[in-house]
Amino acid sequence: MKKTLALLAAVLLLLALGCGKASEPAKTLPEEPTSEPQPTAVPTAEPTEEPTPEPQPTAEPEDYELWKAAEVELYEDLNGGYTIRITAAVPAGATLKVELPGQADYEFTNEKDELVYRKVHVPIKTYFPNVPVDTPEADYTPHVTITTTDGTVCEIACPSVHYTFPTLAFEITSAHETDGDGSIRVKAGENGAYALTFTVNEADALVRLGETELTADEEGVFTAELSPADGAPTTFTLTAEKNNCVMATLTIVVEP
């Protein structure tokens, strides 16, 4: 009997232990963290428009301020004449042009990789009208342009040069009286004529008495016989002219 009870107690103990283990929660391994899903295509940025550069004025390239004006001066040359010196800055690859009336224009192309200064000497007579002039004062403005490598033609500002043309004048060396208006009054001699002698400040000037051309002697002296018509005071006109000079006119009244 005692053996039977001991055996029964052992069986119950085993059952109790087995039930205790079954009641503990089952242990599980922690799940591996899953990574974010990767995109199947390479992401693209939001579309943007390329900024449009502001247009640059074609007449004023980037360094236009450096060469948009030229220096101009008038000087007396070694030959006793006058010459215009034009100093202009020429950008790399650009062509400088100076317009010359009545002849081929001056052109220079800068073949260097940097801006250079070019001096151009132009005789002032290049701009002369080559006819007698009415007034002695004149101003001349060189016309200078620069053509850049892209074909843009830029006007280069140039100051004017002032020139005074010579004025022809007579010097009457025979006896005479001068009136208030600049004319002269003379008297005919015993032979009924007045012997006029005079010089002109430009020896190669064309001198006329009325329609008659006069010629100077070797010393540059002009002579003429003036006779009053019909015994009455007679007016004669003496003129001298030369290209690029102011014409001279003198009125002569010859009394009998």
Backbone torsions as a table, in degrees:
resi	resn	phi	psi	omega
1	MET	NA	-47.3	178.7
2	LYS	-61.6	-39.8	179.2
3	LYS	-64.6	-36.9	-178.6
4	THR	-68.7	-40.1	179.7
5	LEU	-67.5	-39.0	179.3
6	ALA	-64.7	-39.1	179.7
7	LEU	-66.2	-40.8	179.4
8	LEU	-64.8	-38.5	178.9
9	ALA	-65.8	-37.6	179.5
10	ALA	-65.6	-39.7	179.8
11	VAL	-64.5	-43.5	-179.5
12	LEU	-63.1	-38.1	179.6
13	LEU	-63.1	-42.2	179.0
14	LEU	-63.5	-39.7	178.9
15	LEU	-65.0	-39.0	-179.1
16	ALA	-65.1	-41.9	179.5
17	LEU	-65.7	-40.1	179.3
18	GLY	-64.5	-38.2	178.7
19	CYS	-68.7	-33.5	179.6
20	GLY	-65.1	-40.5	179.3
21	LYS	-68.5	-34.8	-178.2
22	ALA	-68.2	-26.6	-177.3
23	SER	-79.0	-14.6	-179.6
24	GLU	-72.5	139.1	179.9
25	PRO	-65.6	142.3	-179.7
26	ALA	-71.3	137.1	180.0
27	LYS	-85.5	135.6	178.7
28	THR	-123.0	150.6	178.1
29	LEU	-73.2	141.2	178.5
30	PRO	-63.6	142.2	-179.5
31	GLU	-72.3	142.1	176.0
32	GLU	-70.0	133.0	179.0
33	PRO	-63.4	135.8	179.7
34	THR	-88.5	138.5	178.6
35	SER	-78.2	158.0	179.2
36	GLU	-62.6	143.7	179.0
37	PRO	-63.0	134.1	-179.0
38	GLN	-86.3	141.2	179.5
39	PRO	-68.2	147.3	-179.3
40	THR	-81.2	-14.9	-179.3
41	ALA	-128.5	154.4	178.4
42	VAL	-69.2	128.0	-178.6
43	PRO	-66.2	148.0	178.6
44	THR	-114.0	149.5	179.1
45	ALA	-75.0	162.5	176.6
46	GLU	-62.5	137.6	-179.4
47	PRO	-65.0	135.5	177.5
48	THR	-132.1	152.4	177.6
49	GLU	-89.1	139.0	175.4
50	GLU	-66.0	131.8	178.6
51	PRO	-62.9	134.7	179.4
52	THR	-88.1	120.5	179.6
53	PRO	-63.9	143.9	177.8
54	GLU	-66.0	137.3	-178.0
55	PRO	-65.1	138.8	177.6
56	GLN	-92.2	140.3	178.8
57	PRO	-62.9	131.6	-175.9
58	THR	-67.3	-25.5	-177.6
59	ALA	-84.9	-7.1	-178.4
60	GLU	-134.2	83.6	177.4
61	PRO	-59.9	176.9	-170.7
62	GLU	-54.4	-42.6	-176.9
63	ASP	-106.2	29.3	-175.7
64	TYR	-59.8	-32.4	-178.9
65	GLU	-60.7	-26.3	-176.6
66	LEU	-75.3	-24.5	-171.0
67	TRP	-139.2	16.5	-176.5
68	LYS	-75.2	-8.7	178.5
69	ALA	-132.7	146.5	179.7
70	ALA	-111.6	153.8	173.4
71	GLU	-89.5	134.8	-178.9
72	VAL	-132.7	130.8	177.5
73	GLU	-145.0	151.5	179.3
74	LEU	-108.3	129.9	-179.7
75	TYR	-138.4	157.3	178.3
76	GLU	-84.7	124.8	-176.9
77	ASP	-87.1	179.7	-175.7
78	LEU	-69.4	-18.4	-179.6
79	ASN	-90.1	4.4	-180.0
80	GLY	86.8	-1.6	176.2
81	GLY	-94.0	-171.1	180.0
82	TYR	-122.2	141.0	-176.3
83	THR	-129.7	142.4	175.6
84	ILE	-94.3	125.9	175.0
85	ARG	-102.8	120.5	179.4
86	ILE	-110.8	120.9	178.4
87	THR	-113.3	117.4	-176.8
88	ALA	-129.3	143.7	174.7
89	ALA	-87.8	129.1	-176.4
90	VAL	-118.2	117.4	179.4
91	PRO	-65.6	164.0	179.1
92	ALA	-57.7	129.4	176.6
93	GLY	79.4	-5.7	-177.2
94	ALA	-86.5	163.4	-179.7
95	THR	-119.1	126.4	176.6
96	LEU	-92.6	135.6	176.6
97	LYS	-132.8	130.5	175.3
98	VAL	-115.8	117.4	-179.4
99	GLU	-75.4	133.2	-178.3
100	LEU	-122.8	116.2	-177.9
101	PRO	-61.6	134.8	173.6
102	GLY	76.0	7.0	179.1
103	GLN	-156.3	174.9	-177.9
104	ALA	-64.4	140.9	178.8
105	ASP	-68.1	153.7	175.3
106	TYR	-87.5	132.0	177.7
107	GLU	-133.5	143.2	177.5
108	PHE	-143.1	128.9	177.5
109	THR	-109.0	126.0	179.6
110	ASN	-81.4	108.2	-178.8
111	GLU	-92.2	4.3	177.9
112	LYS	-86.0	169.3	-179.6
113	ASP	-92.8	16.3	-179.3
114	GLU	-145.2	162.6	178.9
115	LEU	-67.3	135.9	178.2
116	VAL	-127.9	157.3	177.0
117	TYR	-103.3	132.0	-176.9
118	ARG	-119.6	131.6	177.3
119	LYS	-105.2	128.0	-179.9
120	VAL	-120.2	128.4	-178.9
121	HIS	-108.1	119.6	-177.1
122	VAL	-123.2	118.8	176.2
123	PRO	-58.3	136.1	-177.6
124	ILE	-59.4	-29.3	-178.1
125	LYS	-65.3	-14.7	175.6
126	THR	-58.9	-30.1	-176.6
127	TYR	-96.4	-1.8	-176.7
128	PHE	-67.6	149.4	179.4
129	PRO	-76.6	-18.8	-179.8
130	ASN	59.8	38.0	170.3
131	VAL	-143.2	162.0	173.8
132	PRO	-58.3	141.8	-177.9
133	VAL	-109.5	156.2	-177.9
134	ASP	-87.8	-31.5	-178.1
135	THR	-127.8	149.5	-176.2
136	PRO	-78.8	-23.6	-172.4
137	GLU	-92.1	135.5	179.1
138	ALA	-147.7	149.2	176.1
139	ASP	-124.0	136.5	-179.7
140	TYR	-126.5	133.6	180.0
141	THR	-119.1	113.9	178.4
142	PRO	-61.8	142.9	175.8
143	HIS	-102.0	111.8	-174.3
144	VAL	-124.6	135.4	175.5
145	THR	-132.7	157.9	173.0
146	ILE	-128.5	128.1	177.0
147	THR	-103.1	118.2	-177.7
148	THR	-78.8	174.9	-175.8
149	THR	-65.2	-21.1	178.1
150	ASP	-93.3	8.4	176.7
151	GLY	90.8	0.6	179.4
152	THR	-71.7	128.9	179.1
153	VAL	-99.6	119.9	-176.3
154	CYS	-111.7	130.2	175.5
155	GLU	-77.7	131.0	-179.8
156	ILE	-103.1	123.9	-178.3
157	ALA	-68.9	132.0	179.3
158	CYS	-132.6	132.0	174.3
159	PRO	-71.8	158.1	179.0
160	SER	-82.4	155.8	172.1
161	VAL	-112.5	143.3	-177.4
162	HIS	-103.2	137.9	179.7
163	TYR	-137.3	142.4	178.2
164	THR	-113.2	117.8	177.8
165	PHE	-75.2	147.7	176.6
166	PRO	-67.5	148.4	177.5
167	THR	-107.8	125.9	178.7
168	LEU	-70.1	148.3	-179.3
169	ALA	-151.3	147.1	175.8
170	PHE	-96.9	147.4	168.0
171	GLU	-121.7	106.5	-177.4
172	ILE	-82.1	121.0	-176.6
173	THR	-102.2	-12.0	175.7
174	SER	-86.8	162.9	-176.7
175	ALA	-60.8	136.3	-179.3
176	HIS	-166.2	165.9	172.8
177	GLU	-121.9	141.6	-178.5
178	THR	-103.5	128.7	176.4
179	ASP	-83.3	169.0	-177.7
180	GLY	-64.3	-25.9	-179.2
181	ASP	-87.5	5.4	178.6
182	GLY	94.9	-12.3	176.8
183	SER	-76.4	165.8	178.2
184	ILE	-119.3	152.5	-179.8
185	ARG	-124.0	131.5	-176.8
186	VAL	-135.9	166.4	178.0
187	LYS	-117.9	142.6	177.7
188	ALA	-70.6	152.1	179.5
189	GLY	-83.8	-169.7	-178.1
190	GLU	-63.8	-26.4	179.1
191	ASN	-83.9	4.7	177.8
192	GLY	84.0	10.6	-179.1
193	ALA	-136.2	157.8	177.1
194	TYR	-106.9	129.1	179.5
195	ALA	-90.5	104.3	-178.6
196	LEU	-90.7	130.5	172.5
197	THR	-131.6	140.4	-177.2
198	PHE	-164.4	167.8	173.3
199	THR	-129.4	165.6	177.8
200	VAL	-124.6	142.0	-176.4
201	ASN	-68.0	-12.2	172.7
202	GLU	-120.6	108.1	-171.6
203	ALA	-62.4	-28.7	-176.7
204	ASP	-94.9	17.0	177.9
205	ALA	-71.8	152.6	175.7
206	LEU	-87.2	117.6	-174.7
207	VAL	-113.0	133.9	179.3
208	ARG	-132.8	143.6	169.0
209	LEU	-110.8	104.4	-169.8
210	GLY	65.8	-121.4	177.2
211	GLU	-99.6	0.5	-175.5
212	THR	-93.8	126.1	178.4
213	GLU	-81.2	134.4	180.0
214	LEU	-106.2	150.2	179.5
215	THR	-122.6	136.1	179.9
216	ALA	-82.6	157.2	175.5
217	ASP	-81.9	-172.0	-176.1
218	GLU	-62.2	-24.3	-180.0
219	GLU	-94.0	4.8	178.0
220	GLY	81.7	19.4	-179.1
221	VAL	-99.1	132.9	177.2
222	PHE	-101.0	145.3	176.8
223	THR	-135.9	150.8	177.6
224	ALA	-159.7	150.8	175.7
225	GLU	-103.7	123.0	-179.9
226	LEU	-114.5	120.8	-178.1
227	SER	-117.7	128.3	177.1
228	PRO	-66.2	146.4	-177.6
229	ALA	-91.2	134.1	174.5
230	ASP	56.5	29.5	175.7
231	GLY	70.4	16.6	-178.9
232	ALA	-118.4	156.3	176.8
233	PRO	-54.4	134.6	-176.5
234	THR	-128.0	139.1	-178.8
235	THR	-101.1	133.2	175.4
236	PHE	-120.5	150.4	178.5
237	THR	-117.7	125.2	178.7
238	LEU	-108.7	129.8	-179.1
239	THR	-130.4	151.8	173.2
240	ALA	-138.8	133.4	179.3
241	GLU	-142.9	153.4	179.5
242	LYS	-158.2	143.9	178.9
243	ASN	-57.6	137.8	177.7
244	ASN	63.8	28.6	173.6
245	CYS	-134.7	154.1	176.2
246	VAL	-80.2	128.3	-176.5
247	MET	-64.5	145.6	176.7
248	ALA	-109.8	137.5	177.8
249	THR	-133.9	132.9	179.4
250	LEU	-132.8	131.6	176.3
251	THR	-98.1	129.7	-178.2
252	ILE	-120.8	124.0	176.7
253	VAL	-106.2	119.7	-178.3
254	VAL	-105.5	119.2	177.9
255	GLU	-97.9	147.5	179.5
256	PRO	-66.6	NA	NA
